[in-house]
Amino acid sequence: MKKILFILLAFLAVSCSKQKLADLNKDVKNPTNVPGNTLFSNAEKNLSDQDVSLNVNVNDFDLWSQYLTETTYTDESNYNIFSRNVPNNAWTVYYRDILENLKRSDSLIKLEKPVFASDVAAQKNKFAIIDIVSCYAWDQMETMWGNIPYKQALNINNVLPAYDDALTIHKDLISRVTADVAALDVSNGSFGSADLIYGGDVSMWKAFANGLLVKMAIQIANVSAQSALVKTTITNAMGGAISSAAGNAMFNYLNASPNTNPLYVDLVMSGRSDYVAANTIIDKMLSLKDPRLPLYFNQNLGTDTYKGGQYGHSSAFPNYSHINTNISNTPTFPHPLMTYSEIQFYLAEAAARGIISGDAATYYDNAVTASIEFWGGTAAQATAYLAQPGVAYVAGSWSAGDTRTKIATQAWISFYLRGYLGWTEWRRLDAPAMNEPPSPASGVVTFPYRFPYPSGEQTLNGANYTKAASAIGGDKMSTKLYWDKNY
């Protein structure tokens, strides 16, 4: 009996020893199973990072919007983006770091078994919010590239997905978000503190989703065949969209790396001096006596002195205005994903074009005022600014008159450091005038109208890539997408 007991004890000792040894191989800092809520948080951060980053390896849109220009290395200001493989990098961020995280978050939350009715309702809210954020990302991709893999995307069993028609995607996104708005239950919670934008406030997400519907509808206002969809979507969503600055969708960064604002990383922690203000925005704001000028840029050249580098040319860092250090030197500086001002600009356009009833001038004044106050200006400054003939709203022909130019110019100014949005709205509205760089990339005249497909798609998914490129009119930066038109 003693012999048997000794053998059992020895066996247990060996077994425990093996288990302890096996445990040493576990990477406790990189768990194999991650909660769905955590993946949602990660997707929100990746989306915000992609939007705000000045890293020319993933995001060149603050340059393309001509808010900034480069000091020494001017490739990206001249639209030469292939040496850094920028399209490949951005494609990966959207599909892998944003959309795949959201898909996986949805799948893991589906495995949860809530017991109480409030938890069941909160779970349903989570599904709707995940889809809203997904649609926000899909909308950026579709308006960036045109036709993209959509229905067959994010499927590990299909590594060669077909590309979907961009307008078809756009209409499906409107349908999805419309359903999400109806599904949200504002009397219950959602992600709580895991939601890094709204803290799980479902009523805020409902307003965001309605704002997204307004945005996606106005994006296709130039597509005459979709006029009924545009009108219906905006009319139904506008009353529930973000209605004050309190509803702004802000991603709030932290003090410690790696959770600081990427602007702080790119402009301060990098120790580099790669960017100065572009003459495009400086000259425009000076001509309008814009009160946001000292809020956007430093007075590093002297009191009330601002100078932008000639866009696309080498611009010595000490000789030109810099991004305001209140922005660049603040690691926690928040990044807006949607604002009240933005929605008011869309509604001003919708009213000016006769898509909705309402006073376009009021929406316009609201938009400009909200932007000035957002950046730290005052209501009095906004009133004085709007009284200037060069700023004051003037009703007229949308296509040919001053109305479109003024809305477009003020929207572009207000979207400072939201490069993708500034670039997209310029493509859509063709104002204000942009400067042509000295050596634009081959095939680009004055301005790029879309992002080229990744080179990896050409080599790995060649047949589908070729069809997509042909369908949109060629995989060129000069190709205009279906919603873009000349005025």
C-alpha positions as CSV (number, residue, x, y, z in Angstrom):
1,M,0.0,0.0,0.0
2,K,2.9,2.4,0.9
3,K,4.5,1.5,-2.4
4,I,1.3,2.4,-4.3
5,L,0.9,5.6,-2.4
6,F,4.6,6.6,-3.2
7,I,4.0,5.9,-6.9
8,L,0.9,8.1,-6.9
9,L,2.6,10.9,-5.1
10,A,5.5,10.7,-7.6
11,F,3.1,10.7,-10.5
12,L,1.4,13.8,-9.1
13,A,4.6,15.6,-8.6
14,V,5.7,14.9,-12.1
15,S,2.3,16.0,-13.5
16,C,2.4,19.2,-11.6
17,S,5.9,19.9,-12.6
18,K,5.0,19.3,-16.3
19,Q,2.0,21.7,-15.9
20,K,4.2,24.4,-14.4
21,L,6.7,24.0,-17.2
22,A,3.9,24.2,-19.8
23,D,2.6,27.4,-18.1
24,L,6.0,29.0,-18.7
25,N,5.3,29.0,-22.4
26,K,2.1,31.1,-22.0
27,D,2.4,34.7,-23.1
28,V,0.3,36.4,-20.4
29,K,0.8,39.8,-22.1
30,N,-0.8,38.6,-25.4
31,P,-3.8,36.4,-24.5
32,T,-5.2,34.1,-27.1
33,N,-8.8,34.9,-26.0
34,V,-9.8,38.5,-25.9
35,P,-13.2,39.8,-24.8
36,G,-15.5,41.2,-27.5
37,N,-15.6,44.6,-25.7
38,T,-11.8,44.9,-25.8
39,L,-11.7,44.3,-29.6
40,F,-14.4,46.9,-30.0
41,S,-12.2,49.4,-28.1
42,N,-9.3,48.5,-30.2
43,A,-11.2,49.0,-33.4
44,E,-12.3,52.5,-32.3
45,K,-8.7,53.4,-31.5
46,N,-7.4,52.0,-34.8
47,L,-10.1,54.0,-36.7
48,S,-9.2,57.2,-34.9
49,D,-5.5,56.7,-35.3
50,Q,-5.9,56.1,-39.0
51,D,-7.9,59.3,-39.3
52,V,-5.7,61.6,-37.4
53,S,-2.2,60.2,-38.1
54,L,0.4,62.3,-40.0
55,N,2.5,59.2,-40.6
56,V,3.1,59.3,-44.4
57,N,3.3,55.5,-44.4
58,V,-0.4,55.2,-43.8
59,N,-2.1,58.6,-44.2
60,D,-1.3,61.5,-46.5
61,F,-4.6,63.3,-46.5
62,D,-3.6,66.4,-44.4
63,L,-1.1,67.0,-47.2
64,W,-3.6,66.3,-50.0
65,S,-6.1,68.6,-48.3
66,Q,-3.3,71.2,-48.3
67,Y,-3.5,72.0,-44.7
68,L,0.1,71.1,-44.4
69,T,3.1,70.7,-46.6
70,E,6.4,68.9,-46.2
71,T,9.8,70.4,-45.3
72,T,12.4,68.2,-46.8
73,Y,11.0,65.0,-48.2
74,T,8.2,66.2,-50.5
75,D,7.1,63.0,-52.2
76,E,3.7,62.7,-50.5
77,S,2.9,66.4,-51.1
78,N,3.5,65.7,-54.8
79,Y,1.2,62.6,-54.6
80,N,4.1,60.1,-55.0
81,I,3.0,57.5,-52.5
82,F,4.3,54.2,-53.9
83,S,7.8,54.2,-52.6
84,R,6.3,53.8,-49.1
85,N,3.6,51.4,-50.2
86,V,1.0,53.7,-48.6
87,P,-2.1,52.1,-50.3
88,N,-1.1,48.7,-49.0
89,N,-0.6,50.0,-45.5
90,A,-3.9,51.8,-45.3
91,W,-5.8,48.8,-46.9
92,T,-4.4,46.6,-44.1
93,V,-5.3,49.0,-41.4
94,Y,-8.9,49.2,-42.6
95,Y,-9.5,45.5,-43.3
96,R,-7.4,43.9,-40.5
97,D,-7.1,46.4,-37.7
98,I,-10.6,48.0,-37.9
99,L,-13.1,45.8,-39.7
100,E,-11.7,42.4,-38.6
101,N,-11.6,43.6,-35.0
102,L,-15.2,44.7,-35.3
103,K,-16.3,41.4,-36.9
104,R,-14.5,39.4,-34.2
105,S,-16.0,41.6,-31.5
106,D,-19.5,40.9,-32.8
107,S,-18.8,37.1,-33.0
108,L,-17.5,36.9,-29.4
109,I,-20.3,39.0,-28.0
110,K,-22.8,36.6,-29.7
111,L,-21.3,33.8,-27.6
112,E,-22.3,35.6,-24.4
113,K,-25.5,34.4,-22.7
114,P,-27.1,37.4,-20.9
115,V,-29.7,36.5,-18.3
116,F,-31.4,39.7,-17.4
117,A,-33.6,41.6,-19.8
118,S,-31.5,44.7,-19.5
119,D,-28.4,42.7,-20.4
120,V,-30.2,41.2,-23.5
121,A,-31.1,44.7,-24.6
122,A,-27.5,46.0,-24.0
123,Q,-26.2,43.1,-26.1
124,K,-28.5,44.1,-29.0
125,N,-27.3,47.7,-28.7
126,K,-23.7,46.5,-28.9
127,F,-24.5,44.7,-32.2
128,A,-26.0,47.8,-33.7
129,I,-23.1,50.1,-32.5
130,I,-20.5,47.6,-33.9
131,D,-22.3,47.8,-37.3
132,I,-22.5,51.6,-37.2
133,V,-18.8,51.9,-36.7
134,S,-18.2,49.2,-39.4
135,C,-20.3,51.2,-41.8
136,Y,-18.4,54.4,-41.0
137,A,-15.2,52.6,-41.9
138,W,-16.7,51.0,-45.0
139,D,-17.9,54.4,-46.2
140,Q,-14.4,55.8,-45.9
141,M,-13.0,52.9,-47.9
142,E,-15.5,53.1,-50.6
143,T,-15.2,56.8,-51.1
144,M,-11.4,56.4,-51.0
145,W,-10.9,53.6,-53.5
146,G,-14.2,53.1,-55.3
147,N,-15.1,49.5,-55.9
148,I,-13.7,47.3,-53.1
149,P,-14.1,43.8,-51.7
150,Y,-17.2,44.0,-49.5
151,K,-19.6,41.0,-49.5
152,Q,-16.8,38.5,-49.8
153,A,-14.3,40.4,-47.6
154,L,-13.2,39.3,-44.1
155,N,-13.6,35.6,-45.0
156,I,-10.5,33.6,-44.2
157,N,-11.8,30.9,-46.5
158,N,-11.8,33.2,-49.4
159,V,-8.5,35.0,-49.8
160,L,-9.4,36.2,-53.4
161,P,-12.6,38.2,-52.8
162,A,-14.5,39.8,-55.6
163,Y,-14.9,43.6,-55.7
164,D,-18.3,45.1,-55.3
165,D,-19.7,48.1,-57.1
166,A,-19.1,51.2,-55.0
167,L,-22.6,52.7,-55.4
168,T,-24.2,49.3,-54.5
169,I,-22.0,49.3,-51.3
170,H,-23.0,52.8,-50.5
171,K,-26.7,52.1,-50.8
172,D,-26.3,49.0,-48.7
173,L,-24.5,51.0,-46.0
174,I,-27.4,53.4,-45.9
175,S,-29.8,50.5,-45.5
176,R,-27.7,48.9,-42.7
177,V,-27.4,52.1,-40.7
178,T,-31.1,52.8,-41.1
179,A,-31.8,49.4,-39.5
180,D,-29.2,50.1,-36.8
181,V,-30.9,53.3,-35.8
182,A,-34.3,51.5,-35.5
183,A,-32.6,48.7,-33.4
184,L,-31.0,51.0,-30.8
185,D,-32.8,51.0,-27.5
186,V,-31.8,54.3,-25.7
187,S,-33.4,53.1,-22.4
188,N,-30.6,50.5,-22.0
189,G,-26.8,50.5,-22.0
190,S,-24.2,49.0,-24.3
191,F,-20.4,48.9,-24.0
192,G,-20.0,51.2,-20.9
193,S,-16.4,52.3,-20.4
194,A,-15.2,50.0,-23.2
195,D,-16.7,52.5,-25.6
196,L,-13.9,55.1,-26.0
197,I,-16.0,57.6,-27.9
198,Y,-19.4,57.9,-26.1
199,G,-18.9,55.8,-23.0
200,G,-21.6,53.4,-24.0
201,D,-24.3,56.2,-24.3
202,V,-26.8,54.7,-26.7
203,S,-28.6,58.0,-27.3
204,M,-25.3,59.5,-28.5
205,W,-24.7,56.6,-30.9
206,K,-28.2,57.0,-32.3
207,A,-27.5,60.7,-33.0
208,F,-24.1,59.7,-34.5
209,A,-25.8,57.1,-36.8
210,N,-28.4,59.6,-38.0
211,G,-25.6,62.0,-38.7
212,L,-23.8,59.2,-40.7
213,L,-27.0,58.8,-42.7
214,V,-27.1,62.5,-43.5
215,K,-23.4,62.4,-44.5
216,M,-23.7,59.3,-46.7
217,A,-26.8,60.7,-48.4
218,I,-25.3,64.1,-49.2
219,Q,-22.1,62.3,-50.5
220,I,-24.2,61.0,-53.5
221,A,-26.3,64.1,-54.0
222,N,-24.7,64.5,-57.5
223,V,-25.9,61.0,-58.6
224,S,-29.2,62.1,-60.1
225,A,-30.6,58.6,-60.2
226,Q,-30.4,58.4,-56.4
227,S,-32.2,61.7,-55.7
228,A,-35.2,60.0,-54.1
229,L,-32.9,58.0,-51.8
230,V,-30.9,61.1,-50.9
231,K,-34.0,63.2,-50.1
232,T,-35.7,60.4,-48.1
233,T,-32.6,59.5,-46.1
234,I,-31.7,63.1,-45.1
235,T,-35.3,64.0,-44.3
236,N,-35.8,61.0,-42.1
237,A,-32.4,61.3,-40.3
238,M,-31.8,65.0,-39.9
239,G,-34.1,65.4,-36.9
240,G,-32.2,62.7,-34.9
241,A,-28.7,63.7,-35.9
242,I,-26.1,65.4,-33.6
243,S,-27.9,68.6,-32.6
244,S,-25.2,70.4,-30.5
245,A,-21.5,70.3,-29.8
246,A,-22.3,68.1,-26.7
247,G,-23.0,65.3,-29.2
248,N,-19.6,65.5,-31.0
249,A,-18.0,62.1,-31.4
250,M,-14.6,62.6,-29.8
251,F,-11.9,60.0,-29.4
252,N,-10.1,61.0,-26.2
253,Y,-6.5,59.9,-26.0
254,L,-4.3,59.3,-22.9
255,N,-1.1,60.7,-21.6
256,A,1.0,57.6,-21.9
257,S,2.3,55.8,-25.0
258,P,1.0,53.9,-26.9
259,N,-2.3,55.7,-26.3
260,T,-1.4,59.3,-27.1
261,N,-2.8,61.1,-30.0
262,P,-0.7,60.1,-33.1
263,L,-0.2,63.8,-33.8
264,Y,1.9,64.0,-30.6
265,V,3.8,60.9,-31.7
266,D,4.5,62.3,-35.2
267,L,5.2,65.9,-34.3
268,V,6.9,65.6,-30.8
269,M,8.0,62.2,-29.9
270,S,9.5,61.6,-33.3
271,G,11.9,64.5,-32.8
272,R,11.4,65.4,-36.4
273,S,10.4,68.6,-38.2
274,D,8.6,67.3,-41.2
275,Y,5.6,69.6,-41.6
276,V,4.7,73.3,-41.8
277,A,1.5,75.0,-42.7
278,A,0.6,75.0,-46.4
279,N,0.3,78.4,-48.1
280,T,-3.1,77.2,-49.4
281,I,-4.9,77.3,-46.0
282,I,-2.8,80.2,-44.6
283,D,-3.5,82.5,-47.5
284,K,-7.2,81.7,-47.5
285,M,-7.6,82.3,-43.8
286,L,-5.6,85.5,-43.9
287,S,-7.7,86.8,-46.8
288,L,-10.8,86.1,-44.7
289,K,-9.4,87.4,-41.4
290,D,-10.3,84.0,-39.9
291,P,-10.3,84.0,-36.1
292,R,-9.2,80.3,-36.1
293,L,-5.8,81.2,-37.6
294,P,-4.0,81.6,-34.2
295,L,-5.9,78.5,-32.9
296,Y,-4.7,76.4,-35.8
297,F,-1.1,77.7,-36.1
298,N,1.7,79.1,-33.9
299,Q,2.9,82.6,-34.1
300,N,6.5,81.3,-34.3
301,L,7.4,83.9,-36.9
302,G,6.3,86.9,-34.7
303,T,3.0,88.3,-33.4
304,D,0.2,88.0,-35.8
305,T,2.6,86.8,-38.5
306,Y,1.7,83.7,-40.5
307,K,3.3,82.2,-43.6
308,G,2.7,78.9,-45.3
309,G,5.2,76.9,-47.3
310,Q,4.5,76.8,-51.0
311,Y,2.6,73.6,-51.4
312,G,4.7,70.6,-52.6
313,H,8.0,72.6,-52.5
314,S,10.7,72.1,-50.0
315,S,9.9,74.4,-47.1
316,A,12.5,75.0,-44.4
317,F,11.0,74.4,-41.0
318,P,12.1,77.7,-39.3
319,N,10.8,79.9,-42.1
320,Y,7.1,79.0,-42.0
321,S,4.2,78.7,-39.6
322,H,3.8,75.5,-37.5
323,I,0.8,73.6,-36.1
324,N,-0.3,75.2,-32.8
325,T,1.6,73.6,-30.0
326,N,-1.6,73.5,-28.0
327,I,-2.5,70.7,-30.5
328,S,0.9,69.1,-31.3
329,N,2.3,69.1,-27.7
330,T,-0.9,67.8,-26.1
331,P,-0.8,63.9,-26.0
332,T,-4.4,63.8,-24.9
333,F,-5.7,66.1,-27.7
334,P,-9.0,64.6,-28.8
335,H,-9.8,63.7,-32.3
336,P,-13.3,64.3,-33.8
337,L,-14.9,61.5,-35.9
338,M,-18.1,63.5,-36.4
339,T,-19.2,66.9,-35.1
340,Y,-22.3,69.1,-34.9
341,S,-20.6,71.7,-37.2
342,E,-20.0,69.0,-39.8
343,I,-23.7,68.0,-39.8
344,Q,-24.8,71.6,-40.1
345,F,-22.6,72.0,-43.2
346,Y,-24.3,69.0,-44.8
347,L,-27.7,70.4,-44.0
348,A,-26.8,73.8,-45.4
349,E,-25.9,72.1,-48.6
350,A,-29.0,70.0,-48.6
351,A,-31.2,73.1,-48.1
352,A,-29.2,75.2,-50.7
353,R,-29.7,72.4,-53.3
354,G,-33.5,72.2,-52.5
355,I,-33.2,68.6,-51.2
356,I,-34.8,69.6,-47.9
357,S,-36.8,72.6,-46.7
358,G,-35.2,75.0,-44.2
359,D,-33.0,78.0,-44.2
360,A,-29.6,77.2,-45.7
361,A,-28.2,80.4,-44.3
362,T,-29.1,79.4,-40.7
363,Y,-27.5,76.0,-41.1
364,Y,-24.4,77.6,-42.6
365,D,-24.1,80.2,-39.8
366,N,-24.6,77.4,-37.2
367,A,-21.8,75.4,-38.9
368,V,-19.3,78.2,-39.0
369,T,-20.1,79.3,-35.4
370,A,-19.9,75.8,-34.0
371,S,-16.5,75.3,-35.7
372,I,-15.0,78.6,-34.3
373,E,-16.3,77.7,-30.9
374,F,-15.0,74.1,-31.2
375,W,-11.5,75.4,-31.7
376,G,-11.7,77.9,-28.8
377,G,-13.1,81.0,-30.5
378,T,-16.1,82.9,-29.3
379,A,-19.6,83.5,-30.5
380,A,-18.8,87.2,-30.9
381,Q,-15.8,86.4,-33.2
382,A,-18.1,84.1,-35.2
383,T,-20.7,86.9,-35.6
384,A,-18.1,89.3,-36.8
385,Y,-16.6,86.8,-39.1
386,L,-19.9,85.9,-40.7
387,A,-20.7,89.6,-41.3
388,Q,-17.8,89.9,-43.7
389,P,-18.8,89.9,-47.4
390,G,-16.3,87.2,-48.2
391,V,-17.8,84.9,-45.6
392,A,-21.5,85.8,-45.4
393,Y,-23.9,83.4,-47.0
394,V,-25.4,84.4,-50.3
395,A,-28.2,82.3,-51.8
396,G,-27.8,81.5,-55.5
397,S,-27.3,78.7,-58.0
398,W,-25.8,75.7,-56.4
399,S,-23.7,74.7,-59.5
400,A,-22.5,78.0,-60.7
401,G,-22.9,80.6,-57.9
402,D,-21.1,81.7,-54.8
403,T,-23.3,79.5,-52.6
404,R,-21.5,76.2,-53.2
405,T,-18.0,77.9,-53.0
406,K,-18.7,79.5,-49.7
407,I,-20.1,76.3,-48.1
408,A,-17.3,74.3,-49.5
409,T,-14.6,76.7,-48.4
410,Q,-15.9,77.1,-44.9
411,A,-16.3,73.3,-44.5
412,W,-12.8,72.8,-45.8
413,I,-11.4,75.3,-43.3
414,S,-13.4,73.7,-40.4
415,F,-12.1,70.2,-41.2
416,Y,-8.5,71.2,-40.4
417,L,-6.4,68.1,-39.4
418,R,-9.3,65.9,-40.5
419,G,-7.4,65.3,-43.7
420,Y,-9.5,62.5,-45.2
421,L,-12.7,64.5,-44.7
422,G,-11.2,67.7,-46.1
423,W,-9.9,65.9,-49.2
424,T,-13.2,64.1,-49.7
425,E,-15.3,67.3,-49.4
426,W,-13.0,69.1,-51.8
427,R,-13.3,66.3,-54.3
428,R,-17.1,66.5,-54.0
429,L,-17.5,70.3,-54.1
430,D,-14.5,71.5,-56.1
431,A,-13.7,74.4,-53.8
432,P,-11.6,76.3,-52.7
433,A,-8.9,76.5,-55.3
434,M,-5.9,74.2,-54.6
435,N,-2.3,74.7,-55.5
436,E,-0.5,72.4,-58.0
437,P,2.7,70.9,-56.6
438,P,5.9,71.2,-58.7
439,S,6.2,67.5,-59.6
440,P,2.9,65.7,-59.2
441,A,2.9,61.9,-59.6
442,S,2.5,60.6,-63.1
443,G,-1.1,61.0,-64.4
444,V,-2.2,63.4,-61.7
445,V,-3.1,66.8,-62.9
446,T,-3.4,69.3,-60.0
447,F,-5.1,67.0,-57.6
448,P,-5.7,63.3,-56.8
449,Y,-9.3,62.2,-56.9
450,R,-8.9,58.7,-55.5
451,F,-6.5,56.4,-53.7
452,P,-4.9,53.7,-55.9
453,Y,-5.4,50.0,-55.1
454,P,-2.6,48.3,-53.2
455,S,0.0,46.7,-55.3
456,G,-0.6,43.5,-53.4
457,E,-4.0,43.2,-54.9
458,Q,-2.6,43.4,-58.4
459,T,-0.3,40.5,-57.8
460,L,-2.3,38.3,-55.4
461,N,-5.9,39.0,-56.5
462,G,-5.2,40.0,-60.1
463,A,-8.3,38.9,-61.9
464,N,-10.7,40.6,-59.4
465,Y,-8.4,43.7,-59.3
466,T,-8.4,44.0,-63.1
467,K,-12.2,43.8,-63.3
468,A,-12.5,46.5,-60.5
469,A,-10.0,48.8,-62.1
470,S,-11.8,48.6,-65.5
471,A,-15.2,49.1,-63.9
472,I,-14.2,52.4,-62.3
473,G,-12.3,53.8,-65.3
474,G,-8.8,52.8,-64.4
475,D,-6.8,52.3,-61.3
476,K,-5.4,55.9,-61.4
477,M,-5.3,58.7,-58.9
478,S,-6.8,61.0,-61.6
479,T,-9.9,58.7,-61.9
480,K,-13.0,60.4,-60.5
481,L,-15.4,58.2,-58.6
482,Y,-19.1,57.8,-59.4
483,W,-20.2,60.6,-57.0
484,D,-17.7,63.2,-58.1
485,K,-18.5,65.7,-60.9
486,N,-17.1,68.9,-62.4
487,Y,-18.8,72.1,-61.5
